[in-house]
Amino acid sequence: MTGKVRLRSVALLCAIAALLVLLASAGGTTTPAASAAQKAPTDKAVFFAADGMRQDMIARYASRGLLPTMSSFLENGSSARGNGLLTQAPPNTGAGWYSLATGTWPGVHGSTNNTFHVNGQPFGSRTSAFDPGVLQAESIAQSAVRGGRKVAQVEWAGGRNASIPGPTIDFQSFFSGRGVATNFIGKAGDVLFDDAPFIAAFGLQFDHPTGYAGQPPFPGAAPTDAAGWSGALPASFSPPKEMRLRVLDFGTDKYGLNAYIFDSTNDGTTNYDTVLFSRTKSAADAVATLRKGQTADVKVKIVGGGSAGLTAGMLVKVEELTPDLSRVRLFHTSVSRAIASWPTWPGEPGFTGDFAEYLAQTVPTSTAADFAVLEAGVVSEETYVEQGLYWKTGHEPMLEYVVEKYDPDLLLAGMPTTDEFQHQFLGLVSPKLPNGAANPAYDDVDLNGVKDGRVAAREGFIQTAYEEADEVLTRARELMGDDPTTFVASDHGFAPQFLAIDASKPLVDMGLLSKPQTSNCRPASGETIGKAKVCWAGGAAQIYLNLAGRDPAGGGFQQVPANQAAATVAQIKAVYQGLTDPNDWTGDGRAEGWKMIDRVFTKAEARYIPNGPGTTVDMAHPTRTGDVVAFAFPPYQYDAETPGTLVAPSHFFGQHGYVPDVQILSANVNMRATFLAGGEGIAKEQVKARTIDLAPTLAFLLGVPVPQHSQGRVLLDVVKGANAYKTVSVVGLNDFHGQLDQTTLSFDGVTATVGGAAQLATMFDEEIDPSLVGDRGNLPSPGLVLAAGDNVGASPPNSALLQDRPAIDVENAWGLDATSYGNHEFDFGVQRLLEHQARAHFPFLATNIVDAVSGQAPSWVTPSVVFTVNGVRVGVIGSELESTPELVSAGNTAGLKFLDEGPRIKAESERLRALGVRVQIVVIHEGTSRGQNPIGNAAGAAWEGPIMGIADELQDTTVDAMIVGHTHRISNLMRGNILITEGINAGASYSTLQLLVKGGDVAWAGGATRVAKNIGVAPRADVKAIVDDANARTAVLRNQVIGRQSIDIRRDPARLKESAMGNMVADAMREKYPGIDAAYTNSGGLRQDILISPPSAGEQPGEITWGEVFAVLPFGNRTTIITLTGAQLQQAFLNGFSPVCNPNVATGRFPQVSGLKATFTCSGTSPVVTGMWKTPGGPAGPATP
């Protein structure tokens, strides 16, 4: 690779030692999370999910002798207590499937609803849950691949956003509209009622001889005498007729068919009964011959666009055909094909296309139920159901091919039909509303008081969907062979509804919009105010402010000033909570007074959405959650609204997306989803289960790494022999650096706050505090809190000016159990360190710090400590960075020697094992330099860095996990049998570990990353008091305003290139000392950004305080003026560029310069300087070699 650095203004600042040499260590690959000595509980697993499937309804059908596989799981396997799985908020598809796959709540995985807005994006934009790049967390499919397993995803919603090397089939692509050619128009009350507004709103094709629903006349929709036909046509005993069934793609008839209508009965009467469909008018081109009610699957070649020439398909049906042709209706679905990928597909003999094309050519067309054609009344309920059930016709052969061809270890399989049919029919078969009143929509699709007499038929439709789910599940298990471990789940529950709220009308009434939205999540065309907008799905609406300073101005919209944000949010919250329905839906002449809005939350409050007794859900994503979240209450919801009308009929009858704790079984309302488990290794048990618990539990059963961001716990109660396991939970932190106040990270390009000592205290409690188990406790408790060094040093001024005593006090309050040393512990020499140790209630650990003369550990150094956790003896071994003397001021480590880490840890591990301590965790101040796991559609990268070689030296020990640090980057990997975790510095992230111990040894280790987003997290009072005291004692100096800024001044987080902060510091050095040629410092010495907002000490936006500047360079650095030869300068550059080329060289040394320019390339792992120039006028001025 090549690179270039601008050395913008020759004095060299050695902010820390700029010329560093670190020991190299080998890179490597990841391995399973199960111990090599203990086999994983299962080798094959199926994770099956049916969209919207309710566990209480499974039980209902099972009691009738239906659903044999699910019934067997209910009887002999495990299931969720309380009639279902505690699901995410909102309980909608776009959030739920990701929560199932990743083990994270929407506040972490980033999909906060089916449709949402991303702060910082243009205010007229919107994001769909299944857009590429949405997912921000690793899925179980990806972590299983990391663990060496073969994984397939077949119709797993969102699977295509979790890239894997194996096969993925997920939903369809569409290449045309859908619609009818008809010579009649149905009326209200008919089976086919042809609702013109809905036909227009859904963009359906409605070809009629005289035109309808705003569409022009189409003469070809009228039966006329057949002309120009050729070939061996079927005999007709009445004069044959013809019609044209157009199939339009943006107005162009690309896939249309000619219909030859004939009378096949020789009975002496006019009795048209059959239609032949042909691409031309030749019998040789016929694609189907159908009678009334029959359907054909027609394959086509895509015309135009990037998919031109590829295969797709559609369904064609004779929806209506009377003998005299007075009523003829021909229907076609959209032209579609499965979205499929398989990067490693081996192909098939004689076939030259890719995997997706192979499926399109060889299996039935991928399709699913289309609510639009039903709600618009252009087809019957039976046609809608037929199209929905046809999903299985296409996808079961796909499932069979994938499993038989690939032989996966883990199969993620899903289906949509349960969701689709409940959306359309649930409210039509539910007699009561949640308040106990009669449901006006019960058996009355028109809400006209006249019963339809179709309760049995519609209940049958729903039952058929559940039966199809059981059939697909059964087939998936058969294909996987034997009795595979199987999880059955869903993404949400369901409730009856029949009313739609225009979620934008309250914003119009408040003056935040000038007109109602006509599109979800987008201000209407011609909007002149645009201070807010609403994005919705189901029972959940998110209101986003167009906030000055956060969101880009423009688009013709006005913005809410930052100082008015809180008041505007409060106003919106009150208005939505107070909405009332002015309509009479029961015919008694009075407005109903039913509860429309259940609960309303601010973004901060959305951190803790209620999810049943003692449990909550995190919906608060820093940039993707609305400033206000308003949940409706059934029978109200937000989809299919009538713009400008607060409440109108929705024209469909089932919904989800309400607050997840809503469960009123007497009214057929249950937001809880499904969890059943059966097969190999599954116990007979009922368990309290959350959506986020399924992925980590499956990871344990398969012996693979837990998905990196998983927030759930392993449900041991569902595992046979669970009593043999004990759980050790750990919170791991590194490089806190005395960061008492919150810091910031970028989310979607927007700066948001994270960490903060008092908020971290609350987060740690939520992880493992025994008092919160059953409430918000994420992991089994009690547990350990461990740190990997650099607790102090390079600290902001509120800790640094007080000799970092507040940092130690904070860690005492957290209940920190042990820490390793870091190089910054020695920033002020051993005496300061001993003062910290005396103040600390926890031990500092290192095996490799010895007296330089005696070779023995000093009396104040402890190599390890043993804790008892949940009845398990856990040895914690410490290790310090071997290169510490090179990283701190000369003399600070005088008399000490820092030994090679690996051999010393290994010796201590063997000593502990001899004492019977076989569960061992290493805390060490050394980390990775490169690598990442695949997350969403982002590819992974191999893990590299010094810690890898150290871990390799420990593979034959009983070390189970390593909490590491120093490199300030998120790391989460298995190296052999050892789990390695690391987080960002300054409390911006931390790690959690679940170690499952069996027979005295760790059988499985799962490590998760927690980005410490703190929105909605209350600071813990005792820690807040420590921070407040430190701030008060340092305020006079720290809060002085000493400058201004017009842009954010940022470092490079990876410390591997130039940055605006580095340029500014180097320029300032050169400015301070006139007459020098250039300035040089390193990236590792730049410790914080300086941001316009949020303020650090209550200053105005853009003001820079003394404390902010101190935090950038908190080392007490000295500027040294020296004269260098070109060769010497080149050596400095070679050192600075080395980590770019060699991942085993620690980052932090990359040059930040002024007055110089240099170019370099990498020759293997060695940098080569290819040019150096003086640039006294800056990078744009003259350059002198």
DABEL-V873846 format. One record per backbone hydrogen bond with DSSP energy under -0.5 kcal/mol. NH is the residue of the N-H (numbers start at 1). CO is the residue of the C=O. If there is no record, write none. Layout:
BEGIN
nh=NH co=CO
nh=NH co=CO
END
This chain:
BEGIN
nh=3 co=1160
nh=5 co=1158
nh=7 co=5
nh=7 co=1156
nh=8 co=6
nh=8 co=1153
nh=11 co=1078
nh=12 co=1120
nh=13 co=11
nh=13 co=1080
nh=14 co=12
nh=14 co=1118
nh=15 co=13
nh=20 co=18
nh=28 co=943
nh=31 co=974
nh=33 co=703
nh=34 co=703
nh=35 co=1003
nh=38 co=35
nh=42 co=701
nh=45 co=409
nh=46 co=485
nh=47 co=411
nh=48 co=46
nh=48 co=487
nh=49 co=413
nh=50 co=489
nh=51 co=49
nh=51 co=415
nh=53 co=50
nh=56 co=83
nh=58 co=54
nh=59 co=55
nh=60 co=56
nh=61 co=57
nh=62 co=58
nh=63 co=59
nh=64 co=61
nh=65 co=62
nh=66 co=61
nh=71 co=67
nh=72 co=68
nh=73 co=69
nh=74 co=70
nh=75 co=71
nh=76 co=72
nh=77 co=73
nh=78 co=677
nh=79 co=685
nh=80 co=675
nh=81 co=687
nh=84 co=81
nh=85 co=673
nh=86 co=689
nh=87 co=85
nh=91 co=658
nh=92 co=90
nh=95 co=92
nh=96 co=92
nh=97 co=93
nh=99 co=95
nh=100 co=96
nh=101 co=97
nh=102 co=98
nh=103 co=99
nh=107 co=618
nh=108 co=105
nh=109 co=105
nh=110 co=106
nh=112 co=110
nh=116 co=127
nh=119 co=117
nh=119 co=623
nh=121 co=118
nh=125 co=122
nh=127 co=116
nh=129 co=114
nh=131 co=128
nh=134 co=131
nh=136 co=109
nh=140 co=101
nh=143 co=139
nh=144 co=140
nh=145 co=141
nh=146 co=142
nh=147 co=143
nh=148 co=145
nh=149 co=144
nh=152 co=410
nh=153 co=167
nh=154 co=412
nh=155 co=153
nh=155 co=169
nh=156 co=169
nh=157 co=155
nh=159 co=156
nh=161 co=158
nh=162 co=159
nh=163 co=936
nh=168 co=341
nh=169 co=153
nh=170 co=339
nh=173 co=337
nh=175 co=335
nh=176 co=335
nh=177 co=248
nh=179 co=332
nh=180 co=205
nh=181 co=330
nh=182 co=207
nh=183 co=328
nh=190 co=187
nh=193 co=191
nh=194 co=377
nh=195 co=376
nh=196 co=194
nh=199 co=195
nh=200 co=196
nh=201 co=197
nh=202 co=198
nh=203 co=199
nh=203 co=200
nh=204 co=199
nh=205 co=178
nh=206 co=204
nh=207 co=180
nh=208 co=206
nh=209 co=182
nh=211 co=208
nh=212 co=215
nh=215 co=212
nh=218 co=208
nh=221 co=218
nh=222 co=219
nh=224 co=242
nh=226 co=240
nh=230 co=281
nh=233 co=231
nh=237 co=263
nh=241 co=261
nh=242 co=224
nh=243 co=259
nh=244 co=220
nh=245 co=243
nh=245 co=257
nh=246 co=244
nh=249 co=252
nh=250 co=248
nh=252 co=249
nh=254 co=247
nh=254 co=252
nh=255 co=247
nh=257 co=245
nh=258 co=278
nh=259 co=243
nh=260 co=258
nh=260 co=276
nh=261 co=241
nh=261 co=259
nh=262 co=260
nh=262 co=274
nh=264 co=262
nh=266 co=264
nh=267 co=265
nh=271 co=269
nh=272 co=323
nh=273 co=262
nh=274 co=262
nh=275 co=290
nh=276 co=260
nh=277 co=275
nh=277 co=288
nh=278 co=258
nh=279 co=285
nh=283 co=230
nh=285 co=282
nh=286 co=283
nh=287 co=277
nh=288 co=277
nh=290 co=275
nh=292 co=273
nh=293 co=318
nh=294 co=291
nh=296 co=316
nh=298 co=296
nh=298 co=314
nh=299 co=297
nh=300 co=312
nh=302 co=310
nh=304 co=302
nh=308 co=305
nh=309 co=302
nh=310 co=307
nh=312 co=300
nh=313 co=336
nh=314 co=298
nh=316 co=296
nh=317 co=331
nh=318 co=294
nh=319 co=317
nh=319 co=329
nh=320 co=329
nh=322 co=327
nh=325 co=322
nh=329 co=320
nh=330 co=181
nh=331 co=317
nh=332 co=179
nh=333 co=315
nh=336 co=313
nh=337 co=173
nh=339 co=171
nh=340 co=338
nh=341 co=168
nh=344 co=165
nh=345 co=342
nh=351 co=348
nh=358 co=354
nh=359 co=355
nh=360 co=356
nh=361 co=357
nh=362 co=358
nh=363 co=359
nh=367 co=365
nh=371 co=369
nh=374 co=370
nh=375 co=371
nh=376 co=372
nh=377 co=374
nh=378 co=373
nh=379 co=373
nh=384 co=380
nh=385 co=381
nh=386 co=382
nh=387 co=383
nh=388 co=384
nh=389 co=385
nh=390 co=386
nh=391 co=388
nh=392 co=389
nh=393 co=389
nh=394 co=390
nh=395 co=391
nh=396 co=392
nh=398 co=394
nh=399 co=395
nh=400 co=396
nh=401 co=397
nh=402 co=398
nh=403 co=399
nh=404 co=400
nh=405 co=401
nh=406 co=402
nh=407 co=403
nh=409 co=150
nh=410 co=150
nh=411 co=45
nh=412 co=152
nh=412 co=410
nh=413 co=47
nh=413 co=411
nh=414 co=154
nh=415 co=49
nh=419 co=416
nh=420 co=416
nh=421 co=417
nh=422 co=418
nh=423 co=419
nh=424 co=420
nh=425 co=421
nh=426 co=422
nh=427 co=653
nh=428 co=425
nh=429 co=425
nh=429 co=426
nh=430 co=427
nh=431 co=429
nh=433 co=437
nh=436 co=433
nh=439 co=431
nh=440 co=438
nh=442 co=439
nh=443 co=428
nh=444 co=441
nh=447 co=444
nh=451 co=449
nh=452 co=443
nh=458 co=454
nh=459 co=455
nh=460 co=456
nh=461 co=457
nh=462 co=458
nh=463 co=459
nh=464 co=460
nh=465 co=461
nh=466 co=462
nh=467 co=463
nh=468 co=464
nh=469 co=465
nh=470 co=466
nh=471 co=467
nh=472 co=468
nh=473 co=469
nh=474 co=470
nh=475 co=471
nh=476 co=472
nh=477 co=473
nh=478 co=474
nh=479 co=475
nh=480 co=476
nh=481 co=477
nh=481 co=478
nh=484 co=481
nh=485 co=44
nh=486 co=678
nh=487 co=46
nh=488 co=676
nh=489 co=48
nh=490 co=674
nh=493 co=671
nh=494 co=670
nh=495 co=655
nh=497 co=653
nh=498 co=635
nh=499 co=635
nh=500 co=648
nh=501 co=637
nh=502 co=646
nh=503 co=501
nh=505 co=502
nh=506 co=502
nh=507 co=504
nh=508 co=504
nh=509 co=505
nh=510 co=506
nh=511 co=508
nh=512 co=507
nh=513 co=507
nh=519 co=522
nh=521 co=534
nh=522 co=519
nh=527 co=524
nh=531 co=512
nh=532 co=512
nh=533 co=544
nh=535 co=542
nh=537 co=540
nh=539 co=656
nh=540 co=537
nh=541 co=630
nh=542 co=535
nh=543 co=541
nh=543 co=628
nh=544 co=533
nh=544 co=542
nh=546 co=531
nh=547 co=545
nh=548 co=560
nh=549 co=551
nh=550 co=547
nh=551 co=547
nh=554 co=557
nh=557 co=554
nh=558 co=529
nh=560 co=546
nh=561 co=559
nh=564 co=561
nh=565 co=562
nh=568 co=564
nh=569 co=565
nh=570 co=566
nh=571 co=567
nh=572 co=568
nh=573 co=569
nh=574 co=570
nh=575 co=571
nh=576 co=572
nh=577 co=573
nh=578 co=574
nh=579 co=576
nh=582 co=580
nh=585 co=583
nh=592 co=583
nh=593 co=581
nh=596 co=579
nh=598 co=596
nh=598 co=631
nh=599 co=631
nh=601 co=629
nh=603 co=627
nh=606 co=602
nh=607 co=604
nh=608 co=605
nh=609 co=606
nh=609 co=617
nh=611 co=612
nh=611 co=615
nh=615 co=612
nh=617 co=609
nh=619 co=606
nh=619 co=617
nh=621 co=619
nh=625 co=621
nh=627 co=543
nh=628 co=543
nh=629 co=601
nh=630 co=541
nh=631 co=599
nh=631 co=629
nh=632 co=539
nh=632 co=630
nh=633 co=596
nh=636 co=633
nh=637 co=499
nh=638 co=538
nh=641 co=638
nh=643 co=641
nh=645 co=642
nh=646 co=644
nh=648 co=500
nh=650 co=498
nh=653 co=423
nh=654 co=423
nh=655 co=495
nh=657 co=91
nh=661 co=610
nh=662 co=659
nh=663 co=661
nh=664 co=669
nh=667 co=664
nh=668 co=665
nh=669 co=664
nh=670 co=494
nh=671 co=662
nh=673 co=85
nh=676 co=488
nh=677 co=78
nh=678 co=486
nh=680 co=483
nh=682 co=679
nh=683 co=718
nh=685 co=77
nh=685 co=683
nh=687 co=79
nh=689 co=687
nh=691 co=86
nh=693 co=690
nh=694 co=690
nh=694 co=691
nh=696 co=692
nh=697 co=693
nh=698 co=694
nh=699 co=695
nh=700 co=696
nh=701 co=697
nh=702 co=698
nh=703 co=699
nh=703 co=700
nh=704 co=699
nh=705 co=143
nh=710 co=707
nh=711 co=103
nh=712 co=103
nh=712 co=692
nh=716 co=714
nh=718 co=715
nh=719 co=716
nh=720 co=681
nh=722 co=719
nh=724 co=721
nh=725 co=722
nh=726 co=997
nh=728 co=995
nh=729 co=727
nh=729 co=782
nh=730 co=993
nh=731 co=784
nh=732 co=730
nh=732 co=991
nh=733 co=786
nh=735 co=789
nh=737 co=790
nh=738 co=791
nh=739 co=736
nh=740 co=738
nh=743 co=754
nh=745 co=752
nh=747 co=745
nh=747 co=750
nh=750 co=747
nh=752 co=745
nh=754 co=743
nh=755 co=1012
nh=757 co=740
nh=758 co=740
nh=760 co=756
nh=761 co=757
nh=762 co=758
nh=763 co=759
nh=764 co=760
nh=765 co=761
nh=766 co=762
nh=767 co=763
nh=768 co=764
nh=769 co=765
nh=772 co=769
nh=773 co=770
nh=775 co=772
nh=777 co=772
nh=778 co=766
nh=779 co=767
nh=784 co=729
nh=786 co=731
nh=787 co=818
nh=788 co=733
nh=796 co=737
nh=799 co=796
nh=800 co=796
nh=801 co=797
nh=802 co=799
nh=803 co=800
nh=804 co=799
nh=805 co=802
nh=808 co=804
nh=809 co=805
nh=810 co=806
nh=811 co=807
nh=812 co=808
nh=813 co=809
nh=814 co=810
nh=815 co=811
nh=815 co=812
nh=816 co=811
nh=817 co=785
nh=818 co=785
nh=819 co=843
nh=820 co=787
nh=821 co=845
nh=825 co=822
nh=826 co=823
nh=827 co=824
nh=829 co=826
nh=832 co=828
nh=833 co=829
nh=834 co=830
nh=835 co=831
nh=836 co=832
nh=837 co=833
nh=838 co=834
nh=839 co=835
nh=840 co=836
nh=843 co=817
nh=845 co=819
nh=846 co=862
nh=847 co=878
nh=850 co=848
nh=850 co=897
nh=851 co=856
nh=852 co=895
nh=855 co=851
nh=861 co=858
nh=862 co=844
nh=862 co=860
nh=865 co=876
nh=867 co=874
nh=869 co=867
nh=869 co=872
nh=872 co=869
nh=874 co=867
nh=874 co=872
nh=875 co=873
nh=875 co=919
nh=876 co=865
nh=876 co=874
nh=877 co=875
nh=877 co=921
nh=878 co=863
nh=879 co=923
nh=884 co=881
nh=886 co=883
nh=887 co=883
nh=887 co=884
nh=888 co=884
nh=892 co=889
nh=894 co=891
nh=896 co=893
nh=897 co=850
nh=899 co=848
nh=899 co=897
nh=904 co=900
nh=905 co=901
nh=906 co=902
nh=907 co=903
nh=908 co=904
nh=909 co=905
nh=910 co=906
nh=911 co=907
nh=912 co=908
nh=913 co=909
nh=914 co=910
nh=915 co=911
nh=915 co=912
nh=916 co=913
nh=917 co=912
nh=918 co=916
nh=919 co=873
nh=920 co=918
nh=920 co=958
nh=921 co=875
nh=922 co=961
nh=923 co=877
nh=924 co=922
nh=924 co=963
nh=925 co=879
nh=926 co=924
nh=929 co=944
nh=930 co=944
nh=932 co=941
nh=935 co=938
nh=936 co=137
nh=938 co=935
nh=941 co=932
nh=944 co=930
nh=947 co=927
nh=948 co=945
nh=949 co=945
nh=950 co=946
nh=951 co=947
nh=952 co=948
nh=953 co=949
nh=954 co=950
nh=954 co=951
nh=955 co=952
nh=957 co=954
nh=960 co=920
nh=961 co=920
nh=962 co=979
nh=963 co=922
nh=964 co=962
nh=964 co=981
nh=965 co=924
nh=965 co=926
nh=967 co=965
nh=971 co=982
nh=973 co=980
nh=975 co=973
nh=975 co=978
nh=976 co=29
nh=976 co=974
nh=978 co=975
nh=979 co=960
nh=979 co=977
nh=980 co=973
nh=981 co=962
nh=982 co=971
nh=986 co=735
nh=987 co=734
nh=988 co=985
nh=989 co=984
nh=990 co=1010
nh=991 co=732
nh=992 co=1008
nh=993 co=730
nh=994 co=1006
nh=995 co=728
nh=995 co=993
nh=996 co=994
nh=996 co=1004
nh=997 co=726
nh=997 co=995
nh=998 co=1001
nh=999 co=724
nh=1001 co=998
nh=1003 co=996
nh=1003 co=1001
nh=1004 co=996
nh=1005 co=33
nh=1006 co=994
nh=1008 co=992
nh=1009 co=708
nh=1010 co=990
nh=1011 co=1009
nh=1012 co=988
nh=1012 co=1010
nh=1013 co=1011
nh=1014 co=753
nh=1017 co=1014
nh=1018 co=1016
nh=1020 co=758
nh=1024 co=1020
nh=1025 co=1021
nh=1026 co=1022
nh=1027 co=1023
nh=1028 co=1024
nh=1029 co=1025
nh=1030 co=1026
nh=1031 co=1027
nh=1032 co=1028
nh=1033 co=1029
nh=1034 co=1030
nh=1035 co=1031
nh=1035 co=1032
nh=1038 co=1034
nh=1039 co=1035
nh=1040 co=1037
nh=1042 co=1040
nh=1042 co=1104
nh=1043 co=1104
nh=1045 co=1102
nh=1049 co=1090
nh=1050 co=1048
nh=1053 co=1051
nh=1055 co=1052
nh=1061 co=1050
nh=1063 co=1059
nh=1064 co=1060
nh=1065 co=1061
nh=1066 co=1062
nh=1067 co=1063
nh=1068 co=1064
nh=1069 co=1065
nh=1070 co=1066
nh=1071 co=1067
nh=1072 co=1068
nh=1073 co=1069
nh=1074 co=1072
nh=1076 co=1073
nh=1079 co=1154
nh=1080 co=11
nh=1081 co=1152
nh=1083 co=1150
nh=1084 co=1148
nh=1085 co=1082
nh=1086 co=1083
nh=1087 co=1085
nh=1087 co=1112
nh=1090 co=1049
nh=1091 co=1089
nh=1102 co=1092
nh=1103 co=1100
nh=1104 co=1043
nh=1106 co=1040
nh=1107 co=1038
nh=1109 co=1105
nh=1110 co=1106
nh=1111 co=1107
nh=1112 co=1108
nh=1112 co=1109
nh=1113 co=1109
nh=1116 co=1113
nh=1120 co=12
nh=1120 co=1118
nh=1122 co=1120
nh=1124 co=1122
nh=1129 co=1125
nh=1130 co=1126
nh=1131 co=1127
nh=1132 co=1128
nh=1133 co=1129
nh=1134 co=1130
nh=1135 co=1131
nh=1136 co=1132
nh=1137 co=1133
nh=1138 co=1134
nh=1140 co=1137
nh=1141 co=1137
nh=1141 co=1138
nh=1142 co=1138
nh=1143 co=1141
nh=1145 co=1142
nh=1146 co=1144
nh=1148 co=1055
nh=1150 co=1055
nh=1152 co=1081
nh=1153 co=6
nh=1154 co=1079
nh=1155 co=9
nh=1156 co=7
nh=1157 co=1173
nh=1158 co=5
nh=1159 co=1171
nh=1160 co=3
nh=1161 co=1168
nh=1162 co=1
nh=1163 co=1161
nh=1163 co=1166
nh=1164 co=1162
nh=1166 co=1163
nh=1168 co=1161
nh=1170 co=1159
nh=1170 co=1168
nh=1171 co=1159
nh=1173 co=1157
nh=1174 co=1184
nh=1175 co=1155
nh=1177 co=1182
nh=1178 co=1175
nh=1181 co=1178
nh=1184 co=1174
END
